[in-house]
């Protein structure tokens, strides 16, 4: 079921007595880590209230194609793009017929037409309706078009008949929904990433910081989500949008960043991409510091060491598998290997910041990954997005090797 972690499931509910089981299905999908939105047909609303499914899914329920308020919040095309899987449970005989005809006469059928997501149906109807040649012909057509069809089961029906047409149980449907997705390299793994600079206050209006943009860490967060991980991103002050499905915690100073990272534990993997300020002013002035008009003298600021976040987590009782970055201008591999050993890391990502156009604050980077056995793996210059995917693939293979 870990295949459902981070997956976006749009649950369509149509109007049959089995609609009451949709409530349990929403819970099962959410328990398996999926994000769930519900679309109800008009018939479905006669059997179960939108309020129930809204409360269980944690999202507003979608109903009408021509509702201006709903369109303003999340339009139907946006909703069709949002989904990784559209699962219709229960699917009535009438809905199967409308889907087979390719109709778009309500929100649910329109979404099915408009989406590129996987499509799955869990039929539920009277056994005679299921056996009817028209329904069977619709079923064949839908299967040929790539719809997955879960069930139906056979047995006693709400109307008293016995035969095929009962909707599968919610746990079974959720398990089959999970089968629609392949395992990501980090399925079910909690990845903690920190990113961006930290700001160390001098007084209420001034601070010390650096030029880190956070781009590499944000790209890593996105790539880890793609690989199926649950991602917590602790971000210093940056202007980047939060990647989808990532839990973001914003912080300002190194001390705040350390405490946010510790609070995010337990994590399986920690990737320290933040450019943490090594020092902070020994004292933060309560009011704005004034320059002395009488003297042309300079000004001395006393600084103290900040905690090393990576080294702290690498020696934590709940130690994650630790990945650090080493940005160096010279003797790159020597300094990086030294840092790996000194901070007790599992992997270090060395990048040469003396080369123009890569590393700090740029869109591209080239890195060398060094593991505990000091084996090197070079990744040539590429966009930070592409590089992030390669780094995450490398981390996933080393991490799974270590935990076996
Ligand atoms: O020692 P140096 O700053 O070069 O080490 C870089 C690595 O250590 C990076 O992964 C960085 O995020 C981490 N670091 C840290 N806390 C600090 C300084 C660096 O976590 N105070």
Boltz pocket constraint, residues with backbone or C-beta under 6 A from the ligand:
constraints:
  - pocket:
      binder: B
      contacts: [[A, 254], [A, 272], [A, 273], [A, 274], [A, 275], [A, 276], [A, 277], [A, 278], [A, 306], [A, 307], [A, 308], [A, 309], [A, 310], [A, 311], [A, 323], [A, 324], [A, 325], [A, 326], [A, 327], [A, 339]]
      max_distance: 6.0
